[in-house]
Amino acid sequence: MERGIIGTLIVGLLVGAIARFVLPGEQKMGWIMTCVLGVAGSFLAGFVGQAIGWYQVGQGAGWIASIVGAVVLLVVVGKFKGGSGGTGT
Protein backbone atom coordinates (compact mmCIF):
# COMPACT_ATOMS: atom_id res chain seq x y z
CA MET A 1 0.00 0.00 0.00
CA GLU A 2 1.39 3.36 -1.03
CA ARG A 3 1.43 6.17 1.53
CA GLY A 4 1.80 9.83 0.84
CA ILE A 5 3.94 12.27 2.79
CA ILE A 6 1.19 12.98 5.34
CA GLY A 7 0.53 9.26 5.86
CA THR A 8 4.23 8.59 6.33
CA LEU A 9 4.51 11.37 8.91
CA ILE A 10 1.48 10.10 10.84
CA VAL A 11 2.83 6.55 10.86
CA GLY A 12 6.25 7.91 11.89
CA LEU A 13 4.71 9.83 14.76
CA LEU A 14 2.88 6.73 15.98
CA VAL A 15 5.95 4.49 15.62
CA GLY A 16 8.17 7.05 17.38
CA ALA A 17 5.66 7.48 20.22
CA ILE A 18 5.39 3.71 20.70
CA ALA A 19 9.19 3.39 20.68
CA ARG A 20 9.48 6.11 23.32
CA PHE A 21 6.82 4.36 25.42
CA VAL A 22 8.54 0.96 25.15
CA LEU A 23 12.02 2.22 26.05
CA PRO A 24 12.39 2.88 29.80
CA GLY A 25 13.73 6.18 31.04
CA GLU A 26 13.19 9.77 30.00
CA GLN A 27 13.78 10.90 26.43
CA LYS A 28 13.85 14.67 26.14
CA MET A 29 12.61 15.40 22.63
CA GLY A 30 9.58 17.05 21.13
CA TRP A 31 6.92 15.60 18.86
CA ILE A 32 8.79 16.63 15.70
CA MET A 33 11.87 14.66 16.73
CA THR A 34 9.58 11.79 17.74
CA CYS A 35 8.11 11.81 14.23
CA VAL A 36 11.57 11.98 12.63
CA LEU A 37 12.71 9.12 14.87
CA GLY A 38 9.74 6.99 13.83
CA VAL A 39 10.20 7.63 10.10
CA ALA A 40 13.95 6.99 10.36
CA GLY A 41 13.32 3.81 12.37
CA SER A 42 10.95 2.59 9.69
CA PHE A 43 13.51 3.28 6.97
CA LEU A 44 16.22 1.56 9.02
CA ALA A 45 14.01 -1.49 9.53
CA GLY A 46 13.17 -1.62 5.81
CA PHE A 47 16.84 -1.33 4.84
CA VAL A 48 17.96 -4.04 7.25
CA GLY A 49 15.01 -6.24 6.26
CA GLN A 50 15.95 -5.93 2.58
CA ALA A 51 19.59 -6.67 3.36
CA ILE A 52 18.74 -9.95 5.12
CA GLY A 53 15.98 -10.94 2.71
CA TRP A 54 12.82 -10.26 4.75
CA TYR A 55 11.50 -7.59 2.37
CA GLN A 56 11.73 -7.03 -1.36
CA VAL A 57 13.23 -3.85 -2.80
CA GLY A 58 10.69 -1.05 -2.45
CA GLN A 59 8.67 -2.87 0.19
CA GLY A 60 8.32 -1.01 3.47
CA ALA A 61 8.88 -2.54 6.88
CA GLY A 62 6.01 -3.74 9.03
CA TRP A 63 4.85 -2.09 12.24
CA ILE A 64 6.85 -4.27 14.62
CA ALA A 65 10.06 -3.94 12.61
CA SER A 66 9.54 -0.17 12.39
CA ILE A 67 9.12 0.08 16.16
CA VAL A 68 12.24 -2.02 16.73
CA GLY A 69 14.17 0.22 14.31
CA ALA A 70 12.93 3.33 16.13
CA VAL A 71 13.91 1.87 19.52
CA VAL A 72 17.40 1.14 18.19
CA LEU A 73 17.71 4.73 16.95
CA LEU A 74 16.36 6.05 20.25
CA VAL A 75 19.04 4.12 22.15
CA VAL A 76 21.73 5.49 19.81
CA VAL A 77 20.45 9.06 20.15
CA GLY A 78 20.28 8.63 23.93
CA LYS A 79 23.89 7.47 24.05
CA PHE A 80 25.04 10.48 22.02
CA LYS A 81 23.00 13.01 24.01
CA GLY A 82 23.69 11.51 27.41
CA GLY A 83 27.25 10.37 26.79
CA SER A 84 28.85 12.72 29.31
CA GLY A 85 27.20 12.23 32.67
CA GLY A 86 23.62 11.92 31.40
CA THR A 87 21.05 9.56 32.80
CA GLY A 88 21.46 7.28 29.77
CA THR A 89 18.76 4.69 29.19
N, C-alpha and C positions, 0 to 999 in steps of 0.2 A: 504494500500500500504506500503510495506516494504522499508525503507530507510537504506542505509549504513551509515558508519561513516561520509564520505564526505558530503552526502546529509543532514545529521542531522546538521553538522556544518554550511552548507550554509543556511539552514532554520533558525538555531539559530542566525546567523549573521543578516539575514533579520528581524527576529522578534525583536531582540535586537535593531537594528537601528530604526525600526518603533516605538518601545516603547520609545526610547530616543527622537524621534521627537515629539511624542504625549505629553510627560511630559514637562511642561514648566520649564524654568530655565536651568542652565548650569550643565552638568554632566561631571566631569573630569575623563574620563576613555578611554583607547585605544580600538582598534577594537577587540583585543583578549578578553578583559573583556566584551565588547558588545556581542560577540559571546557566551561567557559563560553565560551571563545574559539571552540571548534569549533561549538557551538550557535549563537552569534551570527554566525559566519561563514556558516553554512548559511542562517540567516534573511536575512542581507545578500545572499547570492547569489540566494536565491529572490525577494527584493524587486526586485533589479536585473533579474533575468531576466524577471519579470512586467512591469516597466516598459518593457523593450525588446522584449517579445513572444516570448521564448523559452519561457516557462511560462504556463499558464493560472492564473487566480486559484484559490488553494487547493492548487496543485500545488507540491510541494517541489522544491528544487534537487537536481541530481545530485551524485555524489561529487566529480567534478573541480571543478565550480563551487563546491561547499561548501569544498573545500580552498583554492581561489583566494580566496574570501571570507575565510577564516580567516587566510590569509597577509597579505591586505590589512589586516585588523584587527591582526595581530601587528606589522606595520610601524608602524601608527599608534600602538599602545600603546608600542612601543619608542621612538618619537620623543618621546612625552610623558614617559616614565620617564627616558630618557637625554638629555633636551633640554639639560641644563646640565652639560656635561663628561663625559657618559656615553660608553660605547663605541659606542653607536648600533647600526647593523645588525650 
